[in-house]
Amino acid sequence: MRLTVFAAAAGSVVALVGFAGAANASATIDLIWADTGTNQISNVNTSSAITLQVILTAGPNGSAGAAVSVDYSAAVGKLAVLGYASTPSEGNDSPLPVHLVETIDTGSRVEGINSIALIPVGLGTGLMVGQSHQLGTVTFHKSVLLNGIFEIRSDANGADDAVLDLAGNEIQVDTTFNSAFLVNVSEPDFDGDGVADNLDNCSVRVNPDQVDTDADDCGNVCDADYNQSGIVDIGDFGAFTQMFGCYCLLCVECICECELYQHTPPIGPGESVSIADFGFFSQNFGGAPGPSGTTAGTTACP
């Protein structure tokens, strides 16, 4: 069909709008992520839905609309299409109020994203130079988390695709089709424990279990600040000596309130606060707890 009905109708509009139909008139198609307002989005969670806006901007001879495609073949297996829609403007006197051709998903492309004007019959005014309109949207779900940069392209290669100026000329050959990018970059993991530094409650010592007994957002293996002062000092030594020799009978029931002591590793059946813990305490004496990549719940762990 290739918008032949639209092209025929638009072809008689030159006298109405005062534009000379030029075959080399141009337009621009942009793909913009709704979440960022740009053509790039980074490190999206696998649980997130992300929407791509398809924007037509008219060139020097205006535009009576377009039907275009979004090619996501480079991201197949990384992105799944949740939905798509053409978004014509509202009202007969608005720029592009008609949805003419069917929008379809082929499994690697969403084709026929369209909004148009049929000016001779009073349906739409079209776009003047520099004016823009959202032709439609495509919403994706991030299926898997893989590192890399994935390009999503716009084009007019679908069976019913075309870009038209106000005179009804097909101008897709001279139209600029821009891309959008999904960027996945792995976060650094200094200690190699499988928890990224920005999520690690002790980013310099291995602690894949992320245990944080006193819930100050600083993991046990980085925290000898038992009195929550923000520094490991003589006050913490008093807390340590008070608990020295404390023996845990059960996982949840301890003599001398052992559970209040920031033990590394956590106290379990048959374990006690011992000379090994003194080694950990003395190693950290005089310094601040941490560092932690998580947001601190107190001033104890920056």
C-alpha positions as CSV (number, residue, x, y, z in Angstrom):
1,M,0.0,0.0,0.0
2,R,2.9,2.3,0.9
3,L,0.6,5.2,1.9
4,T,-0.6,5.6,-1.7
5,V,-4.0,6.9,-0.6
6,F,-2.3,9.5,1.6
7,A,0.1,10.5,-1.1
8,A,-2.6,11.1,-3.6
9,A,-4.6,13.2,-1.2
10,A,-1.6,15.2,-0.1
11,G,-0.6,15.8,-3.7
12,S,-3.3,18.4,-4.2
13,V,-2.5,20.5,-1.2
14,V,0.2,22.8,-2.5
15,A,-2.2,25.7,-3.3
16,L,-3.7,25.5,0.1
17,V,-0.6,25.8,2.1
18,G,1.7,27.8,-0.2
19,F,4.6,25.3,-0.3
20,A,6.2,24.3,-3.6
21,G,6.5,20.5,-3.5
22,A,10.2,19.7,-3.8
23,A,11.3,16.1,-4.1
24,N,14.4,16.8,-2.2
25,A,12.7,18.1,0.9
26,S,13.9,16.5,4.1
27,A,12.8,15.5,7.6
28,T,14.2,14.0,10.7
29,I,13.1,10.9,12.6
30,D,14.5,10.7,16.2
31,L,14.2,7.8,18.7
32,I,14.0,9.2,22.3
33,W,13.8,7.3,25.5
34,A,11.0,8.7,27.6
35,D,12.9,8.1,30.9
36,T,15.9,10.1,29.9
37,G,14.7,12.5,27.2
38,T,17.7,11.5,25.1
39,N,18.5,8.8,22.6
40,Q,20.5,6.8,25.3
41,I,19.5,4.9,28.3
42,S,21.9,3.1,30.6
43,N,21.9,0.2,33.1
44,V,18.2,-0.5,33.1
45,N,17.0,-3.1,35.6
46,T,15.6,-6.3,34.2
47,S,12.3,-5.6,35.9
48,S,11.8,-2.2,34.2
49,A,9.7,-1.2,31.2
50,I,11.3,1.4,29.0
51,T,9.5,3.4,26.3
52,L,10.9,4.7,23.1
53,Q,9.3,7.7,21.5
54,V,9.3,8.0,17.7
55,I,9.6,11.7,16.8
56,L,9.1,13.3,13.3
57,T,10.5,16.8,12.8
58,A,9.5,18.6,9.5
59,G,12.1,19.9,7.1
60,P,12.0,23.0,4.9
61,N,8.9,21.8,2.9
62,G,7.0,20.8,6.0
63,S,5.4,17.3,6.4
64,A,2.0,15.8,6.1
65,G,3.2,12.9,8.3
66,A,5.0,9.6,8.1
67,A,4.9,5.9,8.6
68,V,8.2,4.6,9.9
69,S,9.7,1.5,11.6
70,V,11.8,0.8,14.7
71,D,14.4,-1.9,14.0
72,Y,15.4,-3.6,17.3
73,S,17.1,-6.6,15.7
74,A,20.4,-5.8,17.4
75,A,18.7,-6.1,20.8
76,V,16.6,-9.3,20.2
77,G,17.1,-11.5,23.2
78,K,17.9,-8.5,25.3
79,L,14.7,-6.6,24.9
80,A,11.2,-7.9,24.5
81,V,8.4,-5.7,23.0
82,L,5.6,-5.1,25.6
83,G,3.5,-2.9,23.4
84,Y,3.5,-0.3,20.7
85,A,1.1,2.4,19.4
86,S,0.8,5.1,16.8
87,T,-0.1,8.4,18.4
88,P,-2.0,10.8,16.0
89,S,-2.8,14.2,17.3
90,E,-6.3,15.0,18.6
91,G,-8.8,17.0,16.6
92,N,-9.3,17.6,12.9
93,D,-7.5,21.0,13.2
94,S,-4.4,19.4,14.8
95,P,-1.2,18.7,12.8
96,L,-1.4,14.9,12.2
97,P,-4.7,13.4,13.4
98,V,-5.0,10.3,11.2
99,H,-3.7,6.8,11.8
100,L,-3.8,5.3,8.3
101,V,-1.8,2.0,8.2
102,E,-1.6,-0.9,10.6
103,T,1.3,-0.9,13.0
104,I,2.8,-4.4,13.4
105,D,5.6,-6.2,15.2
106,T,7.6,-8.6,13.0
107,G,9.7,-10.0,15.9
108,S,12.7,-7.8,15.2
109,R,11.0,-4.6,13.9
110,V,7.9,-2.6,14.7
111,E,6.6,-1.3,11.3
112,G,4.0,1.2,10.3
113,I,4.3,3.6,13.2
114,N,2.3,6.5,11.7
115,S,0.5,9.8,12.1
116,I,-0.6,11.8,9.1
117,A,-2.7,14.7,7.9
118,L,-5.3,14.5,5.0
119,I,-5.4,18.3,4.5
120,P,-7.7,18.4,1.4
121,V,-10.5,16.8,3.4
122,G,-10.0,18.8,6.5
123,L,-8.2,16.2,8.5
124,G,-5.1,17.9,10.0
125,T,-2.9,20.8,9.2
126,G,0.5,19.1,8.7
127,L,3.8,20.2,10.2
128,M,5.6,23.4,9.2
129,V,9.3,23.6,9.1
130,G,10.9,22.8,12.5
131,Q,7.7,21.5,14.0
132,S,7.7,18.0,15.6
133,H,5.2,15.3,16.4
134,Q,5.4,12.0,18.2
135,L,4.4,9.5,15.6
136,G,4.1,6.7,18.1
137,T,5.8,4.7,20.9
138,V,7.4,1.3,21.4
139,T,7.6,-0.1,25.0
140,F,10.3,-2.7,25.8
141,H,11.0,-5.0,28.7
142,K,14.6,-5.7,29.4
143,S,14.8,-9.5,29.3
144,V,18.4,-10.2,30.3
145,L,21.3,-8.2,31.7
146,L,24.2,-8.3,29.2
147,N,27.1,-5.9,28.9
148,G,27.3,-4.0,25.7
149,I,25.9,-1.2,23.6
150,F,22.8,-2.1,21.6
151,E,21.6,0.1,18.8
152,I,17.9,0.5,17.9
153,R,17.4,2.0,14.5
154,S,14.7,4.0,12.8
155,D,14.0,3.6,9.0
156,A,11.2,3.7,6.4
157,N,11.8,0.2,5.1
158,G,8.5,-1.4,6.1
159,A,6.0,-2.3,3.4
160,D,3.7,0.6,4.2
161,D,6.4,3.1,5.3
162,A,6.9,6.5,3.8
163,V,7.9,10.1,4.9
164,L,6.0,12.8,3.0
165,D,6.3,16.6,2.7
166,L,3.2,18.8,2.5
167,A,2.9,18.3,-1.2
168,G,2.7,14.5,-0.9
169,N,6.2,13.9,-2.2
170,E,8.0,10.8,-0.6
171,I,11.1,12.2,1.0
172,Q,12.4,9.2,3.0
173,V,15.5,9.1,0.7
174,D,16.6,12.5,2.0
175,T,15.2,12.0,5.6
176,T,17.7,11.7,8.5
177,F,16.9,8.5,10.5
178,N,18.5,8.6,13.9
179,S,19.1,5.7,16.3
180,A,18.6,5.1,20.1
181,F,21.0,3.1,22.3
182,L,20.7,0.8,25.2
183,V,23.9,0.9,27.2
184,N,24.8,-1.9,29.7
185,V,28.1,-1.3,31.5
186,S,29.1,-3.6,34.3
187,E,29.6,-1.8,37.6
188,P,33.1,-2.2,39.1
189,D,33.6,-4.8,41.9
190,F,36.9,-4.0,43.6
191,D,36.9,-6.9,46.0
192,G,35.6,-9.4,43.5
193,D,32.8,-10.8,45.8
194,G,30.2,-10.6,43.1
195,V,28.5,-7.5,44.6
196,A,29.1,-4.3,42.6
197,D,30.8,-1.5,44.5
198,N,27.8,0.8,44.4
199,L,25.7,-1.9,46.1
200,D,28.4,-3.4,48.3
201,N,28.2,-2.6,52.1
202,C,31.9,-3.4,52.3
203,S,33.5,-2.6,48.9
204,V,37.1,-3.5,49.8
205,R,36.7,-6.8,51.6
206,V,35.1,-10.0,50.3
207,N,31.6,-10.4,51.8
208,P,29.1,-11.9,49.3
209,D,26.6,-12.5,52.1
210,Q,26.5,-8.8,52.9
211,V,25.9,-9.4,56.6
212,D,25.3,-6.2,58.6
213,T,24.5,-7.1,62.2
214,D,23.8,-3.6,63.5
215,A,22.0,-2.5,60.3
216,D,24.1,0.7,59.7
217,D,24.7,-0.1,56.0
218,C,28.3,-1.0,56.7
219,G,29.0,-4.7,56.5
220,N,30.4,-6.6,59.4
221,V,33.8,-7.2,57.7
222,C,34.3,-3.4,57.4
223,D,32.8,-2.4,60.8
224,A,34.5,-2.5,64.1
225,D,32.7,0.7,65.2
226,Y,30.6,-0.9,67.9
227,N,29.3,2.3,69.5
228,Q,28.3,4.0,66.2
229,S,30.6,7.0,66.7
230,G,32.0,7.0,63.2
231,I,35.5,6.0,64.3
232,V,37.0,2.9,65.8
233,D,38.4,4.2,69.1
234,I,38.8,3.5,72.8
235,G,35.0,3.6,73.3
236,D,34.8,0.6,70.9
237,F,37.6,-1.2,72.8
238,G,35.4,-0.9,76.0
239,A,32.5,-2.5,74.1
240,F,34.8,-5.2,72.8
241,T,36.3,-6.1,76.2
242,Q,32.8,-6.3,77.7
243,M,31.9,-8.9,75.2
244,F,35.2,-10.8,75.2
245,G,34.6,-14.4,76.0
246,C,30.9,-14.2,75.3
247,Y,29.7,-17.6,74.1
248,C,26.7,-18.1,71.8
249,L,24.5,-21.1,72.9
250,L,22.0,-20.8,70.1
251,C,21.7,-18.8,66.9
252,V,19.1,-16.5,68.4
253,E,19.9,-16.7,72.2
254,C,23.3,-15.6,73.5
255,I,24.8,-15.1,77.0
256,C,25.9,-11.5,77.7
257,E,23.8,-10.2,74.7
258,C,26.4,-11.4,72.2
259,E,24.0,-10.5,69.4
260,L,24.8,-6.8,70.1
261,Y,28.4,-7.3,69.3
262,Q,29.5,-6.7,65.6
263,H,31.1,-10.1,65.2
264,T,33.0,-11.2,62.1
265,P,32.0,-13.8,61.1
266,P,28.6,-13.6,62.7
267,I,28.2,-15.5,65.9
268,G,26.8,-19.0,65.5
269,P,26.4,-22.1,67.6
270,G,29.7,-22.9,69.4
271,E,31.3,-19.6,68.5
272,S,32.6,-17.0,71.0
273,V,34.1,-13.5,71.0
274,S,37.7,-14.5,71.0
275,I,41.3,-13.5,70.2
276,A,40.5,-13.7,66.5
277,D,38.0,-10.9,67.0
278,F,40.7,-8.9,68.8
279,G,42.8,-9.2,65.7
280,F,40.0,-7.8,63.6
281,F,39.4,-5.0,66.1
282,S,43.1,-4.0,66.4
283,Q,43.5,-4.0,62.6
284,N,40.7,-1.4,62.3
285,F,41.6,0.7,65.4
286,G,41.9,4.4,64.6
287,G,40.0,4.3,61.3
288,A,36.5,4.8,60.2
289,P,34.3,1.9,59.3
290,G,33.7,1.1,55.6
291,P,33.9,2.0,52.8
292,S,30.4,1.1,51.9
293,G,28.7,1.7,48.6
294,T,25.2,1.6,50.1
295,T,23.5,4.6,51.7
296,A,24.5,4.8,55.4
297,G,21.7,4.5,57.9
298,T,23.8,6.3,60.6
299,T,27.0,8.4,60.7
300,A,28.9,5.2,61.7
301,C,29.6,4.2,58.1
302,P,30.2,6.9,55.5
